[in-house]
Amino acid sequence: MKTALVILAAGKGTRMNSDLPKVLHPLAGAPLFVHAMQAGASLAPEHTVVVAGHGADMVRKAALAYDETAQVVAQTEQLGTAHAAAQARDALAGFDGTAIVLFGDTPFVRAETLDAMMEAQASHDVVILGFEAADPGRYGRLVMAGDTLERIVEFKDADAAERAITLCNSGVVACKAPLLFDLIEAVDNNNASEEYYLTDIVGLARARGLSATVVTCDEAETLGINTRAELAGAEAAFQARARADAFENGVTLPAPETVHFAFDTVIGRDTLVEPNVVFGPSVTVESGVTVRAFSHLEGCHIARGAIVGPYARLRPGAELSEDARVGNFVEIKNARIGTGTKVNHLSYIGDATLGRGTNIGAGTITCNYDGVMKHHTDIGENVFIGSNTMLVAPVHVGDGAMTGSGSVITSDVDADALAIARAPQVEKPGMAAKLFQILRAKKAKLQRGS
């Protein structure tokens, strides 16, 4: 079934007390509205349209960073949800499939729920996502007649009987795109807020003899974010669910409450994640990996059997092959670490390729930046890099080569060669005693003067 997503992301979010548009506030490492895009992506939509308003340029940049095919349209005036959805009309001109309208500040709607809405839409003209509210509060109420949704009543406009209804509106809509925009065209703002409500399309559809129904979900899926406190609560809810999913997938978390996942973290079975590990966006960990305590990972891939940490940092572009070792206080950025290769202590490896079976000594640095450009370091297989070696890129170290500790390598090293590049040691007899005597006299003079 052909599908298009319309994500409403135009609100300013005044209650966030922020210069940042509400939908750009991060949840699990991604802007709020990206979670809606991610859920909708499971439907393989032909079009994804993001309706932006406040901070539209920033919203556009974030949307295209997640999906370069997304279309971002502007709502220059915030006149209600129907008016916002109407801004997608031109972007979906000629599209005759189902449009699903999602909200950028409602991040937890599941892909399975959207699938259920699509199934219902096959036999109904309008499908609304609803939920049974523990405390209906000021939610819009869904007025049902059997399985038929007759109308949606906003709390402000509801009478006492309607306010007693506990089946509430999430705002999420599925409808054939041509019909959706036709119904929106008929919406007026004759209500307490003088806004164009998307919810009014249900009453308009029923007045035309069209069918409308409700698909229900758990109330937790409909959680909307309006304040920083609610954002913190959403983060806690996301992490709790991510940890539970990790357990189900065969991941060991000895202290789960201390491990933080991103929205797209992928971890294979029989992986051990020790306490206080943070996963940033775009991390994939294969099976049988050990991630030791206090490590921070983002934008990286770790192959089977590798060990990371403790206190390691893997930055974007880090690629660890099978059985690689990255130890304490090691930072890897945009570098491939070969099978069985070890970078165990106090090192920085950036913009580099390391072959299999190589050992990187403590304190090694690939000096990849000259102040303007980044340069590449290429280290072959079964190489031994001595401790405190500076590799000034661009530079190549051949297979089986070795560098002496404390070397500054500025030229290529041939295979099987030993490269030593350090100043010769000079010893001056008695000079230390004389120097200490001079320094102590100077210190005593300064102390008398004070």
C-alpha positions in Angstrom: 0.0 0.0 0.0 1.4 3.4 -1.0 2.1 5.6 2.0 3.2 9.1 2.8 4.2 10.6 6.1 3.2 14.1 7.1 5.0 15.2 10.3 3.8 18.3 12.0 6.9 20.0 13.5 6.1 23.7 13.4 5.4 24.5 17.1 7.7 26.9 19.0 7.3 25.1 22.3 7.1 28.1 24.6 7.0 26.0 27.7 10.4 24.6 26.9 11.8 28.1 27.6 14.4 27.7 24.8 15.7 29.4 21.7 15.6 25.9 20.1 12.4 24.7 18.4 10.7 22.2 20.6 11.0 19.3 18.0 14.8 19.8 17.9 15.3 19.0 21.6 17.2 15.7 21.8 15.7 12.4 23.0 18.1 9.4 23.0 20.5 11.3 20.8 18.1 12.4 18.1 15.7 15.4 17.7 12.2 14.6 18.9 10.7 14.7 15.5 13.2 12.2 14.1 11.6 9.5 16.3 8.4 10.0 14.4 10.3 9.8 11.1 12.0 6.6 12.3 8.6 5.0 13.3 7.1 6.0 10.0 10.1 4.7 8.0 8.9 1.1 8.8 6.1 1.7 6.3 8.6 2.4 3.5 6.8 5.7 2.6 7.1 7.1 -0.9 7.1 10.6 0.6 8.0 12.1 4.0 6.9 15.7 4.4 8.0 17.7 7.5 5.9 20.8 8.2 8.2 23.3 9.9 7.6 26.7 11.4 9.6 28.2 14.2 13.3 27.6 13.4 12.4 26.1 10.0 16.0 26.2 8.7 17.3 24.2 11.7 14.4 21.7 11.3 15.1 21.3 7.6 18.8 20.6 8.3 18.0 18.0 10.9 15.3 16.4 8.8 17.6 16.0 5.8 20.5 14.7 8.0 18.2 11.8 8.9 16.5 11.4 5.5 18.0 13.2 2.5 14.8 12.5 0.6 12.5 14.3 3.1 10.6 17.3 1.9 10.4 20.2 4.4 7.6 22.8 3.9 6.9 25.9 5.9 3.9 26.9 8.0 4.5 30.6 8.4 1.5 31.1 10.7 0.4 28.7 13.4 -3.3 28.5 12.9 -4.0 25.0 14.1 -3.3 21.4 13.2 -5.5 21.3 10.1 -3.8 24.4 8.8 -0.4 22.8 9.5 -1.3 19.5 7.6 -2.7 21.6 4.7 0.9 22.9 4.1 1.8 19.4 2.8 -0.8 19.5 0.0 1.6 20.7 -2.8 4.3 18.3 -1.7 1.8 15.4 -2.1 0.2 16.7 -5.3 -0.7 13.6 -7.5 -0.1 11.1 -4.7 -3.2 8.9 -4.2 -2.0 6.7 -1.4 -2.5 6.9 2.3 -1.2 9.8 4.3 -0.4 9.4 7.9 -0.2 12.5 10.0 2.2 12.3 12.9 3.3 14.8 15.5 7.0 15.9 15.9 6.6 16.2 19.7 5.1 12.7 20.1 8.1 10.3 19.8 6.8 7.0 21.0 4.2 5.8 18.5 5.4 2.3 17.5 5.8 1.0 14.0 3.4 -1.8 14.9 0.7 0.7 15.7 1.2 2.4 12.4 0.9 -1.0 10.7 -2.5 -1.5 12.4 -3.7 1.9 11.3 -2.8 1.1 7.7 -4.7 -2.2 7.9 -7.8 -0.3 9.2 -7.4 2.3 6.5 -7.9 -0.4 3.9 -11.6 -0.7 5.0 -12.3 2.8 6.4 -12.0 6.3 5.0 -10.6 7.9 8.1 -8.6 6.2 10.9 -7.7 7.9 14.2 -5.3 6.6 16.8 -6.9 6.7 20.2 -6.0 5.5 23.7 -7.8 4.8 27.0 -6.5 7.6 29.3 -6.0 7.0 33.0 -6.7 10.7 33.5 -8.4 12.1 30.4 -7.7 15.6 31.5 -7.8 18.1 28.6 -7.5 15.5 25.8 -9.9 15.5 22.9 -12.6 12.9 23.3 -13.5 10.2 20.8 -17.3 9.8 20.4 -18.1 6.3 19.3 -21.1 4.4 18.0 -20.0 0.8 18.1 -16.9 0.6 16.0 -17.7 3.8 14.2 -16.1 7.1 15.2 -18.8 9.7 15.0 -16.7 12.8 15.9 -13.9 14.1 18.0 -14.6 16.8 20.5 -11.9 19.1 21.9 -12.0 19.4 25.7 -12.7 23.1 25.5 -15.8 22.4 23.4 -17.1 19.3 25.1 -20.1 19.1 27.3 -20.2 17.2 30.6 -21.2 13.9 29.0 -18.5 14.1 26.4 -15.9 15.0 29.1 -16.8 11.8 30.9 -15.5 9.7 27.9 -12.1 8.1 28.6 -11.3 7.2 25.0 -9.0 10.0 23.9 -7.5 11.4 20.7 -3.7 11.1 20.0 -4.0 13.3 17.0 -2.5 10.7 14.6 -4.6 10.3 11.5 -4.5 7.9 8.5 -6.5 8.9 5.4 -6.2 8.7 1.6 -4.2 11.9 0.7 -6.7 13.4 -1.8 -9.6 12.9 0.7 -7.5 14.2 3.6 -6.8 17.5 1.9 -10.4 17.7 0.6 -11.7 17.4 4.2 -9.2 19.9 5.5 -10.4 22.4 2.9 -13.8 22.2 4.6 -12.5 22.7 8.2 -13.4 26.1 9.8 -12.2 27.8 13.0 -15.6 28.1 14.7 -14.4 26.9 18.1 -13.2 28.2 21.4 -9.6 28.6 20.3 -10.4 29.9 16.8 -8.1 27.4 15.3 -8.4 24.9 12.4 -8.6 21.5 14.1 -7.5 18.4 12.1 -9.8 16.5 14.4 -12.8 18.1 12.6 -12.3 16.0 9.5 -14.0 13.1 11.3 -17.3 14.9 11.7 -17.0 16.2 8.1 -16.4 12.7 6.8 -19.3 11.3 8.7 -21.6 14.0 7.4 -20.7 12.9 3.9 -21.5 9.3 4.7 -17.9 8.2 4.9 -16.6 5.7 7.5 -14.3 6.5 10.4 -12.9 4.2 13.0 -10.3 4.1 15.8 -7.2 2.0 16.3 -6.1 2.0 20.0 -2.6 1.9 21.5 -1.1 2.1 24.9 -1.3 5.5 26.5 2.5 5.6 26.8 2.8 5.7 23.0 1.0 9.0 22.9 3.1 10.8 25.3 3.6 14.4 24.0 6.6 16.5 25.1 5.9 20.1 26.1 8.3 20.9 29.0 11.9 20.0 29.9 10.5 17.9 32.8 8.4 15.9 30.3 11.5 15.5 28.1 13.4 14.1 31.0 10.6 11.7 31.7 10.5 10.6 28.1 14.3 10.0 28.2 13.8 7.8 31.2 11.0 5.9 29.5 13.0 5.4 26.4 16.1 4.1 28.3 13.9 1.7 30.3 12.5 0.3 27.1 15.8 0.1 25.4 17.4 -1.8 28.3 14.5 -4.2 28.4 14.9 -4.8 24.6 18.6 -5.4 25.2 17.9 -8.1 27.7 15.4 -9.7 25.3 18.0 -9.7 22.6 20.6 -11.5 24.7 22.7 -8.6 25.9 24.2 -8.7 29.4 23.9 -5.4 31.4 25.2 -5.9 35.0 24.1 -2.4 35.9 21.4 -1.5 33.4 20.4 1.7 35.0 23.8 3.2 34.2 23.9 2.3 30.5 22.5 4.9 28.1 21.4 3.9 24.5 20.7 6.1 21.5 17.6 5.8 19.3 19.3 3.6 16.8 21.8 1.5 18.9 22.1 -2.1 17.6 23.8 -4.7 19.9 24.2 -8.4 19.1 23.6 -11.3 21.5 26.2 -12.4 24.1 27.6 -8.9 24.3 28.6 -7.6 27.7 28.1 -3.9 28.4 29.6 -2.9 31.8 28.4 0.0 33.9 28.4 3.6 32.9 28.6 3.1 29.1 27.1 5.7 26.8 26.0 4.9 23.2 25.7 7.9 21.0 23.9 7.7 17.6 24.9 5.3 14.8 26.5 2.5 16.8 26.4 -1.1 15.8 27.9 -3.8 18.0 28.1 -7.4 16.8 27.7 -10.5 18.9 30.2 -11.5 21.6 31.7 -8.1 22.2 32.8 -6.7 25.6 32.3 -3.0 26.2 34.0 -2.2 29.5 33.0 0.5 32.0 32.9 4.2 31.4 33.3 4.0 27.6 31.6 6.4 25.2 30.8 5.2 21.6 29.2 7.0 18.7 29.1 6.5 14.9 31.1 3.3 15.1 31.0 -0.4 14.2 32.5 -3.1 16.5 32.9 -6.6 15.1 32.5 -10.0 16.9 34.9 -10.7 19.8 36.3 -7.2 20.2 37.0 -5.6 23.6 36.6 -1.9 24.2 37.6 0.0 27.3 37.4 0.7 30.1 37.4 4.5 29.6 37.6 4.3 25.8 36.1 6.7 23.3 35.1 5.6 19.8 34.2 8.5 17.6 32.4 8.5 14.2 34.1 6.4 11.6 35.8 4.0 14.1 35.7 0.5 12.7 36.9 -2.4 14.9 37.5 -5.7 13.2 37.1 -9.1 14.9 39.0 -9.6 18.2 40.4 -6.1 18.1 41.4 -4.5 21.4 40.9 -0.9 22.4 41.9 -0.2 26.0 41.8 2.4 28.6 42.0 6.1 27.7 42.2 5.4 24.0 40.4 7.5 21.4 39.7 6.2 17.9 38.3 8.4 15.2 37.7 7.6 11.5 40.0 4.7 11.7 39.9 1.0 10.9 41.5 -1.3 13.4 42.5 -4.7 11.9 41.6 -8.2 13.2 43.4 -9.0 16.5 45.1 -5.6 16.5 45.7 -4.0 20.0 45.6 -0.3 21.0 45.6 -0.9 24.7 46.8 2.3 26.5 46.6 6.1 26.3 46.6 6.5 22.6 44.9 8.5 19.8 44.3 6.9 16.5 42.6 9.2 13.9 42.3 9.0 10.2 44.2 5.7 10.0 44.1 2.1 8.8 45.7 -0.5 10.9 46.3 -4.0 9.6 45.7 -7.3 11.4 47.9 -8.4 14.3 49.5 -5.0 14.9 50.4 -3.7 18.4 50.2 0.0 19.2 52.3 1.0 22.2 51.1 3.3 25.0 51.1 7.0 24.2 51.0 6.6 20.4 49.5 9.5 18.4 48.6 9.7 14.8 49.3 13.4 14.1 46.6 13.7 11.5 45.9 17.5 11.4 48.2 20.2 10.1 45.9 23.1 11.0 44.1 23.1 7.7 43.9 19.5 6.3 43.4 16.0 7.7 46.0 13.4 6.6 45.9 9.6 6.7 48.2 7.1 8.5 48.5 3.6 7.1 50.0 0.9 9.3 50.4 -2.6 7.9 50.0 -6.1 9.4 52.0 -7.4 12.4 53.6 -4.0 13.0 55.0 -3.1 16.4 54.7 0.6 17.3 56.8 1.5 20.2 55.4 3.5 23.1 55.2 7.3 22.8 55.6 7.2 19.0 54.3 10.2 17.0 53.2 9.3 13.5 53.1 12.5 11.5 50.6 11.9 8.7 50.6 11.3 5.8 52.8 8.3 6.5 53.0 4.6 5.8 54.5 1.9 8.0 55.0 -1.4 6.2 54.1 -5.0 7.3 56.3 -6.4 10.0 58.0 -3.1 10.8 58.9 -1.6 14.2 59.3 1.9 15.6 61.5 2.7 18.6 59.9 4.1 21.6 59.8 7.9 21.7 60.2 8.2 17.9 58.7 10.9 15.7 58.0 9.2 12.4 57.8 11.7 9.5 58.7 9.4 6.6 57.4 6.1 5.3 58.9 3.0 7.0 59.6 -0.1 4.8 58.3 -3.5 5.6 60.3 -5.4 8.3 62.4 -2.2 9.0 63.1 -0.7 12.4 62.6 3.1 12.5 64.2 5.1 15.3 63.7 8.9 15.1 64.7 10.6 18.3 67.5 12.9 19.5 70.6 11.2 20.9 70.9 11.1 24.7 73.5 13.6 26.1 74.9 13.2 29.6 76.8 16.0 31.4 78.5 14.8 34.6 77.7 16.8 37.7 75.4 19.3 36.0 72.3 18.2 37.9 73.9 19.1 41.3 75.1 22.5 40.0 71.7 23.3 38.5 69.8 22.3 41.7 72.2 24.6 43.7 71.5 27.5 41.4 67.7 27.0 41.5 67.6 26.6 45.3 69.6 29.8 45.8 67.3 31.7 43.5 64.2 30.4 45.4 65.7 31.4 48.8 66.4 34.9 47.4 62.8 35.2 46.3 61.5 34.1 49.6 63.7 36.7 51.5 62.4 39.4 49.2 58.8 38.5 50.0 
